[in-house]
Amino acid sequence: MIRSELVQKVADANPHLGLKDAERIVATILDSISDTLASGGRVELRGFGAFSTRARDARTGRNPRTGVAVRVDAKRVPHFKPGKELREKLNLG
């Protein structure tokens, strides 16, 4: 599913909302999650899962085209841990 499909689902599920309102709702939710993660916080949605960040150490990588060793700096990366209800829903069949 892509963002526009998500917006359409929100609009379809709430006929009193216009497409622009649904877009604003989806954008607000995604921006809030992004802003919280960027500031080092954690976002937990009960029944769905938790978004957080994890630290990656600096390392030596390789350029896949040339094979030359390249220095990769330390960084933070997003991490998602699914909630119990989501895991159960995925593993029903």
N, CA and C of each residue as an Amber inpcrd file, in Angstrom:
protein
   279
   0.8530000  -1.1790000   0.0000000   0.0000000   0.0000000   0.0000000
   0.8910000   1.2320000   0.0000000   0.5230000   2.1890000  -0.8090000
   1.2560000   3.4490000  -0.8480000   0.4200000   4.5380000  -0.1820000
   1.0460000   5.6820000   0.0250000   0.4110000   6.7690000   0.7780000
  -0.9450000   7.1680000   0.1870000  -1.0310000   7.2980000  -1.1280000
  -2.2980000   7.7200000  -1.7410000  -3.3980000   6.6820000  -1.5160000
  -3.0440000   5.4070000  -1.4730000  -4.0320000   4.3650000  -1.1850000
  -4.5050000   4.4590000   0.2630000  -3.5820000   4.7790000   1.1700000
  -3.9480000   4.9610000   2.5680000  -4.8950000   6.1500000   2.7300000
  -4.5950000   7.2400000   2.0530000  -5.4620000   8.4210000   2.0920000
  -6.8500000   8.0540000   1.5760000  -6.9100000   7.2970000   0.4870000
  -8.1920000   6.9050000  -0.0890000  -8.9760000   6.0230000   0.8740000
  -8.2980000   5.1080000   1.5920000  -8.9770000   4.2500000   2.5730000
  -9.5560000   5.0740000   3.7180000  -8.8020000   6.0630000   4.1840000
  -9.2920000   6.9320000   5.2550000 -10.5160000   7.7070000   4.7680000
 -10.4480000   8.2180000   3.5510000 -11.5760000   8.9670000   2.9980000
 -12.8010000   8.0680000   2.8000000 -12.5840000   6.8370000   2.3290000
 -13.6950000   5.9090000   2.1120000 -14.3440000   5.4860000   3.4300000
 -13.5350000   5.3040000   4.4670000 -14.0500000   4.8720000   5.7650000
 -14.7670000   5.9970000   6.5050000 -14.5190000   7.2300000   6.0870000
 -15.1350000   8.3980000   6.7170000 -15.7470000   9.2850000   5.6520000
 -16.9590000   8.9520000   5.1900000 -17.5650000   9.6970000   4.0780000
 -17.7990000  11.1770000   4.3720000 -17.8340000  11.5550000   5.6390000
 -18.0180000  12.9650000   5.9790000 -16.7500000  13.7860000   5.7580000
 -15.6120000  13.1090000   5.5380000 -14.3420000  13.7920000   5.2760000
 -14.0850000  13.8680000   3.7770000 -13.5620000  14.9670000   3.3410000
 -13.1480000  15.0870000   1.9500000 -11.7670000  14.4670000   1.7620000
 -11.3530000  14.3460000   0.5220000 -10.0420000  13.7710000   0.2230000
  -8.9230000  14.6410000   0.7940000  -9.0920000  15.9570000   0.7330000
  -8.0750000  16.8670000   1.2920000  -7.9550000  16.7010000   2.8070000
  -9.0790000  16.5100000   3.4880000  -9.0540000  16.3040000   4.9340000
  -8.3610000  14.9930000   5.2780000  -8.6450000  13.9420000   4.5060000
  -8.0090000  12.6460000   4.7430000  -6.5040000  12.7470000   4.5210000
  -6.0900000  13.4880000   3.4950000  -4.6650000  13.6890000   3.2220000
  -4.0010000  14.4170000   4.3870000  -4.6780000  15.4270000   4.9230000
  -4.1400000  16.1910000   6.0460000  -3.9970000  15.3100000   7.2900000
  -4.9540000  14.4200000   7.5150000  -4.8940000  13.5070000   8.6650000
  -3.7110000  12.5640000   8.5360000  -3.5710000  11.9360000   7.3680000
  -2.4630000  10.9970000   7.1480000  -1.1180000  11.7290000   7.2650000
  -1.0140000  12.9100000   6.6680000   0.2280000  13.6820000   6.7310000
   0.5750000  14.0570000   8.1640000  -0.4220000  14.4460000   8.9510000
  -0.1850000  14.8170000  10.3450000   0.3280000  13.6350000  11.1570000
  -0.2740000  12.4750000  10.9680000   0.1620000  11.2750000  11.6940000
   1.5900000  10.9120000  11.3140000   1.8790000  10.8580000  10.0140000
   3.2200000  10.4670000   9.5760000   4.2700000  11.4990000   9.9820000
   3.9290000  12.7740000   9.8910000   4.8650000  13.8260000  10.3140000
   5.1390000  13.7490000  11.8130000   4.1140000  13.4630000  12.5950000
   4.2870000  13.3480000  14.0490000   5.2060000  12.1800000  14.3970000
   5.0240000  11.0580000  13.7270000   5.8950000   9.9010000  13.9650000
   7.3270000  10.2560000  13.5800000   7.5160000  10.8710000  12.4080000
   8.8600000  11.2440000  11.9500000   9.5310000  12.2340000  12.8950000
   8.7940000  13.2520000  13.3240000   9.3590000  14.2660000  14.2130000
   9.7650000  13.6640000  15.5590000   8.9350000  12.7660000  16.0860000
   9.2420000  12.1370000  17.3650000  10.4950000  11.2730000  17.2540000
  10.6030000  10.5040000  16.1830000  11.7910000   9.6690000  15.9900000
  13.0320000  10.5130000  15.7830000  12.9130000  11.6120000  15.0470000
  14.0540000  12.4910000  14.8000000  14.5710000  13.1220000  16.0850000
  13.6820000  13.3370000  17.0450000  14.1090000  13.9210000  18.3160000
  14.5520000  12.8540000  19.3170000  14.6240000  11.6060000  18.8800000
  15.1130000  10.5280000  19.7490000  14.0300000   9.8350000  20.5440000
  12.7730000  10.1550000  20.2740000  11.6620000   9.5650000  21.0120000
  11.2170000   8.2220000  20.4600000  10.1320000   7.7300000  21.0220000
   9.5520000   6.4430000  20.6500000   8.0470000   6.6410000  20.4600000
   7.4760000   5.9760000  19.4730000   6.0400000   6.0620000  19.2000000
   5.4660000   4.6670000  19.3510000   4.5010000   4.5290000  20.2630000
   3.8800000   3.2230000  20.5050000   2.3960000   3.3070000  20.1750000
   1.9490000   2.4470000  19.2800000   0.5440000   2.3680000  18.8970000
   0.0390000   1.0070000  19.3660000  -0.7070000   1.0020000  20.4380000
  -1.1910000  -0.2440000  21.0450000  -1.8990000  -1.1090000  20.0130000
  -1.5320000  -2.3880000  19.9840000  -2.1390000  -3.3280000  19.0610000
  -1.4810000  -3.3400000  17.6900000  -0.7120000  -2.3140000  17.3840000
  -0.0460000  -2.2460000  16.0870000   1.4470000  -2.4730000  16.2320000
   2.1140000  -1.6390000  17.0320000   3.5390000  -1.8010000  17.2330000
   4.1940000  -0.5330000  17.7380000   5.5080000  -0.5720000  17.8030000
   6.2730000   0.5580000  18.3180000   7.3830000   0.9390000  17.3460000
   7.5000000   2.2320000  17.0990000   8.5720000   2.7700000  16.2730000
   9.6270000   3.3590000  17.2060000  10.8870000   3.0800000  16.9310000
  11.9810000   3.6590000  17.6960000  13.1880000   3.7720000  16.7720000
  14.2970000   4.2420000  17.3040000  15.5250000   4.3050000  16.5150000
  16.5810000   3.4380000  17.1790000  17.4930000   2.9780000  16.3770000
  18.6220000   2.1850000  16.8690000  19.9030000   2.7880000  16.3240000
  20.9480000   2.6910000  17.1160000  22.2500000   3.2250000  16.7150000
  23.0120000   2.1650000  15.9230000  23.6090000   2.5800000  14.8360000
  24.4900000   1.7160000  14.0530000  25.9030000   2.2530000  14.1900000
  26.8350000   1.3840000  14.5160000  28.2310000   1.7850000  14.6550000
  28.8450000   2.0900000  13.2870000  29.9230000   2.8640000  13.3170000
  30.6840000   3.1040000  12.0920000  31.3030000   1.7760000  11.6590000
  31.4630000   1.6120000  10.3510000  32.0130000   0.3520000   9.8540000
  32.6810000   0.5880000   8.5060000  33.3430000  -0.4380000   8.0390000
  33.9290000  -0.3900000   6.7130000  33.0320000  -1.1750000   5.7720000
  32.5430000  -0.5170000   4.7410000  31.6990000  -1.1700000   3.7510000
  32.4640000  -1.3380000   2.4500000  31.8040000  -1.8370000   1.4500000
  32.4290000  -2.0190000   0.1420000  31.5470000  -1.4210000  -0.9440000
  32.1900000  -0.7520000  -1.8870000  31.4800000  -0.2680000  -3.0610000
  31.1720000  -1.4940000  -3.9150000  29.8830000  -1.7940000  -4.1670000
  29.5510000  -3.0190000  -4.8860000  30.0550000  -3.0380000  -6.3320000
  30.2260000  -1.8860000  -6.9190000  30.6840000  -1.8280000  -8.3090000
  32.1840000  -2.0720000  -8.4250000  32.9690000  -1.4180000  -7.5340000
  34.4290000  -1.5030000  -7.6570000  35.0670000  -2.4250000  -6.6330000
  34.3600000  -2.7010000  -5.5420000  34.9330000  -3.5410000  -4.4890000
  35.8640000  -2.7890000  -3.5490000  35.9860000  -1.4890000  -3.7290000
  36.8650000  -0.6660000  -2.9040000  36.2310000  -0.4880000  -1.5210000
  37.0620000  -0.5770000  -0.4620000  36.5780000  -0.3700000   0.9000000
  36.1810000   1.0940000   1.0910000  35.0330000   1.3090000   1.7500000
  34.5130000   2.6560000   1.9770000  34.1430000   2.7810000   3.4540000
  34.4390000   3.9260000   4.0360000  34.0940000   4.1910000   5.4300000
  32.6210000   4.5940000   5.5150000  31.8530000   3.8980000   6.3570000
  30.4450000   4.2230000   6.5830000  30.3290000   4.7750000   8.0030000
  29.8570000   6.0070000   8.1150000  29.7550000   6.6650000   9.4170000
  28.6900000   6.0210000  10.2980000  28.8150000   6.2690000  11.6060000
  27.7920000   5.8260000  12.5590000  26.5170000   6.6090000  12.2770000
  25.3700000   5.9730000  12.5240000  24.0960000   6.6420000  12.2700000
  22.9920000   6.0080000  13.0820000  21.8520000   6.6970000  13.1160000
  20.6460000   6.1420000  13.7320000  19.7180000   5.7000000  12.6180000
  19.0750000   4.5550000  12.8100000  18.1460000   4.0340000  11.8090000
  16.8080000   3.7380000  12.4770000  15.7110000   3.8810000  11.7250000
  14.3970000   3.5730000  12.3000000  14.2270000   2.0790000  12.5150000
  13.4560000   1.7340000  13.5480000  13.1900000   0.3320000  13.8800000
  11.7090000   0.2060000  14.2270000  11.0900000  -0.8920000  13.7820000
   9.6880000  -1.1400000  14.0890000   9.5680000  -2.5040000  14.7450000
   8.8800000  -2.5420000  15.8730000   8.6060000  -3.7990000  16.5550000
   7.0930000  -4.0000000  16.5520000   6.6010000  -5.0250000  15.8540000
   5.1500000  -5.2290000  15.7910000   4.5720000  -5.6000000  17.1500000
   3.3260000  -5.1820000  17.3710000   2.6160000  -5.5140000  18.6000000
   2.0530000  -6.9260000  18.5420000   1.5900000  -7.4080000  19.6780000
   1.0730000  -8.7680000  19.7980000  -0.0960000  -9.0230000  18.8440000
  -1.0500000  -8.0870000  18.7870000  -2.2240000  -8.2710000  17.9350000
  -1.8370000  -8.3420000  16.4630000  -0.8830000  -7.5190000  16.0290000
  -0.4320000  -7.5350000  14.6380000   0.2630000  -8.8610000  14.3170000
   1.1220000  -9.3300000  15.2200000   1.8020000 -10.6150000  15.0040000
   0.8000000 -11.7470000  14.9040000  -0.2170000 -11.7340000  15.7790000
  -1.2340000 -12.7880000  15.7380000  -2.0380000 -12.7340000  14.4430000
  -2.3580000 -11.5370000  13.9690000  -3.1160000 -11.3860000  12.7370000
  -2.3090000 -11.8890000  11.5310000  -1.0230000 -11.6360000  11.5350000
  -0.1590000 -12.0780000  10.4440000   0.0160000 -13.5900000  10.4100000
  -0.0590000 -14.2190000  11.5680000   0.2310000 -15.6540000  11.6580000
  -1.0040000 -16.5240000  11.8050000  -2.1750000 -16.0060000  11.4320000
  -3.4030000 -16.7980000  11.5150000  -3.3800000 -17.9710000  10.5550000
  -2.9730000 -17.7400000   9.3250000  -3.0200000 -18.7830000   8.3070000
  -1.7280000 -19.4740000   8.2010000
